Amino acid sequence: MKKATYEKVGIFEQVEYANPRRWEPLEEDFRINAIGIHEMMPPVIVDRPAGTADWLFILFHDPATVIFPDGTHQIEQGTLVCWPHGAEHQYGRENVEWDHTWIHFDGSWVAGKLAECSIVCGTFLKLLQTASMETCLWQLYTELTSHQQPDQVILKNIFHNWLRELIRDAREGDSPFIPESICQVKQYLDQHTRQKITLQHLAEKAGMSVPNLCAQFRRCYGDSPINYLIGLRLKQARYLLLDRRLSVSEVAERIGYEDIYHFSKLFKKHFGASPRALRRLPL
């Protein structure tokens, strides 16, 4: 497999702070270190084991291979991938040329804005509106290169507005910023509703601590993993109760509850009526 080191070659548009004589250094709380817009790459897998000392966001205009610590992902065109400081970078295509738009940035101000917008690095997002990133980068590039001294407030406003557009795009689409490890935990819960599942087991599958798993899962899906699992079980129970050939205890057993009283208590709390009372309601 051919790999590329961290050498920026053949970039269509790029801004770097390599030449301090060009303008006075900007404030340290927000720095744009490099920009690339529709940079065409040869057949190559970019490999930076130590990543970079800043954030990297890449919008892939072609399908590509992206390797995260949890495995290899084949992403579609129009996917944005976000890497944090020092994270290993492996991405590209081996057999054909590929196109991408990207930005390196850093600073305490932008860290706060990423947190405010719930953008988690080490994730990817399928965008509905890919043009918004290109527009943002062109506006940043224009501000950085068209004036003797770029205006930091204007740069921040452009960047912040783009982050908010990303979140709106995520909410209107089907792929919010959800780490792959959290997606896998949800998928595991969806497929193993009858099994006894502990938070420790789920945390080990996700490669994180129990508190971190619970916080990340709640951020992505609005509830804890265990409450999500209980909701899945009870929805299945409500469906099974339509089959009057099954007793309430059989329904409870089928969804993973051996204690019928515990099952009935959860069911009533979730639906406002006991399993037997629900059966007496008209269909």
C-alpha positions in Angstrom: 0.0 0.0 0.0 1.4 3.4 -1.0 1.4 5.9 1.8 2.1 9.6 2.0 3.9 11.5 4.7 2.7 14.9 6.1 4.0 16.9 3.1 1.5 19.4 1.6 2.2 19.0 -2.2 0.1 20.2 -5.0 -2.4 22.1 -2.9 -4.9 24.3 -4.9 -5.4 26.9 -2.2 -3.5 27.0 1.1 -2.8 29.5 3.9 -0.1 28.9 6.4 1.5 31.1 9.1 5.0 30.1 7.9 5.9 33.7 6.9 5.4 36.1 9.9 6.4 39.0 7.7 3.2 38.7 5.7 1.0 39.9 8.6 1.2 40.4 12.4 0.4 37.1 14.3 -3.2 36.8 15.2 -4.5 36.1 18.6 -3.6 32.7 20.0 -7.1 31.6 20.9 -8.0 30.9 17.2 -5.5 30.1 14.5 -6.1 28.8 11.0 -3.0 26.9 10.2 -3.8 25.6 6.7 -6.7 25.4 4.2 -7.1 23.2 1.1 -10.1 23.5 -1.2 -10.8 20.7 -3.7 -7.3 19.4 -3.5 -6.9 16.4 -5.9 -4.8 13.6 -4.6 -3.1 10.7 -6.5 -4.0 7.1 -5.5 -2.6 7.1 -2.0 -3.4 6.4 1.7 -2.2 9.3 3.8 -0.5 8.0 6.9 0.5 10.2 9.8 1.0 8.0 12.9 1.3 10.9 15.3 -1.3 13.1 13.6 -0.8 16.8 13.8 -0.7 19.3 16.7 -4.0 20.8 15.7 -7.5 19.9 14.7 -8.1 18.5 11.1 -11.5 18.5 9.4 -11.6 16.9 6.0 -14.6 16.8 3.6 -14.2 13.9 1.1 -15.7 14.7 -2.3 -15.1 11.1 -3.3 -15.6 7.8 -1.5 -12.6 7.0 0.6 -11.1 4.6 3.2 -10.7 6.0 6.7 -9.0 4.1 9.4 -9.9 4.8 13.0 -8.6 2.9 16.1 -11.8 0.8 16.1 -11.3 -0.3 12.5 -11.5 0.5 8.8 -14.5 2.5 7.4 -15.5 2.9 3.8 -17.1 6.3 3.7 -19.3 7.9 1.0 -18.7 11.1 -0.9 -19.8 14.1 1.0 -18.6 12.8 4.4 -16.8 15.1 6.8 -14.2 13.5 9.1 -12.9 15.2 12.2 -9.6 14.4 13.9 -8.4 15.9 17.3 -4.8 16.9 18.2 -2.3 14.1 18.0 -4.8 11.5 16.6 -3.4 9.1 14.0 -4.4 10.0 10.4 -5.0 7.2 7.8 -7.2 8.0 4.9 -7.4 8.1 1.1 -7.9 5.7 -1.9 -5.4 3.2 -3.2 -6.4 2.8 -6.8 -7.8 6.1 -8.1 -7.4 9.8 -7.6 -9.6 11.5 -5.0 -10.7 15.0 -4.1 -11.0 16.6 -0.7 -11.4 19.9 1.1 -9.8 20.4 4.5 -8.8 22.8 7.2 -6.2 22.7 10.1 -7.1 25.0 13.0 -6.3 25.5 16.7 -6.9 27.6 19.8 -8.8 27.7 23.0 -11.7 29.8 21.5 -12.4 27.2 18.9 -12.2 24.4 21.5 -15.1 26.0 23.3 -17.1 26.4 20.2 -16.7 22.7 19.2 -17.9 21.8 22.7 -20.8 24.3 22.5 -21.9 22.7 19.2 -21.4 19.1 20.5 -18.9 18.3 17.7 -16.9 15.3 18.8 -13.6 14.7 17.1 -12.7 11.2 16.0 -16.1 11.0 14.2 -17.5 11.4 10.8 -20.7 13.0 9.4 -22.5 12.6 6.1 -23.4 16.1 5.0 -26.5 17.2 3.2 -25.0 20.5 2.2 -21.3 20.1 1.3 -21.1 23.6 -0.3 -21.2 25.2 3.2 -17.7 24.1 4.1 -16.3 25.3 0.7 -18.0 28.6 1.2 -16.7 29.0 4.7 -13.1 28.2 3.7 -13.2 30.6 0.7 -14.4 33.3 3.1 -11.7 32.6 5.6 -9.1 32.5 2.8 -10.3 35.8 1.4 -10.2 37.5 4.9 -6.7 36.1 5.5 -5.1 37.1 2.2 -7.0 40.2 1.0 -6.1 42.5 3.9 -2.9 43.8 5.5 -4.2 42.6 8.9 -7.1 40.0 9.0 -9.9 40.8 11.4 -10.0 38.2 14.1 -13.7 38.9 14.9 -14.7 38.3 11.2 -12.7 35.1 11.1 -14.4 33.8 14.2 -17.8 34.7 13.0 -17.3 32.9 9.7 -16.0 29.8 11.4 -18.6 29.8 14.2 -21.5 30.2 11.7 -20.1 27.2 9.7 -20.0 25.0 12.9 -23.6 25.9 13.5 -24.5 25.1 9.9 -22.9 21.7 10.5 -25.0 21.0 13.5 -28.2 22.0 11.7 -27.1 19.7 8.8 -26.7 16.9 11.3 -30.1 17.4 12.9 -31.9 17.5 9.6 -30.0 14.5 8.2 -29.7 10.9 9.4 -26.1 11.0 10.6 -25.4 13.2 13.6 -21.9 13.5 15.1 -21.9 10.0 16.7 -18.6 8.2 17.3 -18.4 4.8 15.7 -17.8 3.1 19.0 -21.1 4.5 20.3 -22.9 3.4 17.1 -21.6 -0.1 17.7 -22.8 -0.1 21.3 -26.3 0.9 20.1 -26.2 -1.7 17.4 -25.2 -4.3 20.0 -28.1 -3.3 22.2 -30.5 -3.5 19.3 -29.4 -7.0 18.5 -29.1 -8.4 22.0 -32.2 -7.2 23.9 -32.8 -10.6 25.6 -29.3 -11.0 27.0 -28.1 -9.9 30.4 -26.0 -6.8 29.7 -23.9 -4.7 32.0 -22.5 -1.3 31.7 -19.0 -2.7 32.2 -19.4 -5.0 29.3 -20.7 -2.2 27.0 -17.8 0.0 28.2 -15.3 -2.7 27.3 -16.8 -3.0 23.8 -16.6 0.7 23.3 -13.0 1.0 24.7 -13.9 3.6 27.3 -14.8 4.0 30.9 -18.3 3.5 32.2 -18.9 7.2 33.0 -17.6 8.3 29.6 -19.7 5.7 27.8 -22.9 6.8 29.6 -22.1 10.5 29.0 -21.4 9.9 25.3 -24.4 7.7 24.8 -26.7 10.2 26.5 -25.3 13.0 24.3 -25.9 11.0 21.1 -29.2 9.3 21.9 -30.7 11.3 24.8 -30.7 8.5 27.4 -28.4 6.1 29.2 -27.5 2.8 27.5 -29.5 0.8 30.1 -32.6 3.0 29.8 -32.3 2.7 26.0 -32.2 -1.1 26.4 -35.2 -1.1 28.7 -37.1 1.0 26.2 -36.3 -1.5 23.4 -37.5 -4.4 25.6 -40.7 -2.8 26.6 -41.6 -1.8 23.0 -41.1 -5.5 22.1 -43.3 -6.5 25.0 -46.1 -4.3 24.0 -46.0 -5.9 20.5 -45.9 -9.4 22.0 -48.9 -8.7 24.3 -51.0 -8.5 21.2 -50.6 -12.2 20.9 -53.1 -13.4 23.5 -51.8 -17.0 23.3 -48.8 -15.8 25.3 -49.1 -15.2 29.1 -47.6 -12.1 30.6 -44.8 -14.2 32.2 -44.0 -15.7 28.8 -43.8 -12.2 27.3 -41.5 -11.1 30.1 -39.3 -14.1 29.6 -39.1 -13.5 25.8 -37.7 -10.0 26.3 -35.2 -11.0 29.0 -37.0 -10.6 32.3 -37.3 -13.6 34.6 -39.1 -11.6 37.3 -42.6 -10.9 36.2 -43.2 -8.4 38.9 -40.2 -6.4 38.0 -41.3 -6.5 34.3 -44.8 -5.4 35.2 -43.5 -2.5 37.3 -41.2 -1.3 34.4 -44.0 -1.7 31.9 -46.5 0.4 33.9 -43.9 3.1 34.5 -43.2 3.3 30.8 -46.7 3.0 29.3 -48.9 4.1 32.3 -50.7 0.8 32.4 -49.9 -2.7 33.5 -49.4 -5.5 30.9 -52.8 -7.0 31.8 -54.5 -3.7 31.8 -53.1 -2.9 28.4 -54.6 -6.2 27.1 -58.0 -5.1 28.2 -57.9 -1.9 26.2 -59.6 -2.0 22.8 -57.3 -2.4 19.8 
